[in-house]
């Protein structure tokens, strides 16, 4: 979320956030949507590597 807070406001207010699986947790998603607005999109699973 700290990175999202420094989005240049001159470009407008984002209403969608794309995050990687390292960020994804129910708590992080709720905090981001409540504090920054919009909707969070992220990978919910990590496939294993061969």
C-alpha positions in Angstrom: 0.0 0.0 0.0 2.8 2.6 0.6 3.6 2.6 -3.1 -0.1 3.3 -4.0 -0.1 6.3 -1.7 2.5 8.1 -3.8 0.6 7.8 -7.1 0.8 11.2 -8.8 -2.5 12.9 -8.2 -2.2 14.9 -11.4 -3.2 11.8 -13.3 -6.4 11.4 -11.4 -7.6 9.0 -8.7 -7.1 5.4 -9.6 -10.1 3.1 -9.0 -8.3 -0.2 -9.7 -5.2 -1.6 -8.1 -3.3 -4.6 -9.6 -1.1 -6.4 -7.0 1.2 -9.4 -7.0 0.7 -12.5 -4.9 3.2 -11.3 -2.3 0.8 -8.5 -1.4 -2.4 -10.5 -1.6 -4.2 -11.1 1.7 -7.7 -10.4 2.8 -6.5 -7.8 5.3 -4.3 -6.0 2.8 -7.1 -5.9 0.2 -9.6 -4.5 2.7 -7.2 -1.9 4.0 -6.3 -0.8 0.5 -9.9 -0.6 -0.7 -11.0 1.3 2.4 -8.2 3.8 2.5 -7.6 4.4 -1.2 -10.9 3.4 -2.7 -11.4 1.4 -5.8 -11.0 -2.3 -6.3 -8.0 -4.6 -5.8 -7.2 -7.3 -8.4 -4.5 -9.8 -7.5 -3.4 -13.4 -8.1 -4.8 -15.7 -5.4 -2.6 -18.7 -6.0 1.0 -19.4 -6.6 1.8 -22.3 -8.9 4.8 -24.3 -8.0 7.9 -24.1 -10.2 9.3 -27.3 -11.8 
